[in-house]
Amino acid sequence: MVAREREVSRAASIVGGHDAAIIGVAPDGLIQTWNAGAELLYGYGPAETVGNHISTLQPPGREGEFAEALARVAAGKCVSDLEE
């Protein structure tokens, strides 16, 4: 295994078993990864979420927040204040 592959594998192992909800989202808003913490928080497993748009998790009345966060990331800005 190449060094980069080892790093990715190690990170995936840490994230996958973490109690905090950690959701990997592609620039287009599609959910790429869904860990055990996210499953505990939302009640959905990865088979039900991976490949869906992140906006499906958005609570009523807060439409557009994820789209704004994705636009900030695309512009190279940090998103540290998005709370679910």
Secondary structure, DSSP 8 states (H G I E B T S, - for coil): --HHHHHHHHHHHHHHT-SS--EEE-TTSBEEEE-HHHHHHHS--HHHHTTSBGGGG--TT-TTHHHHHHHHHHTT--------
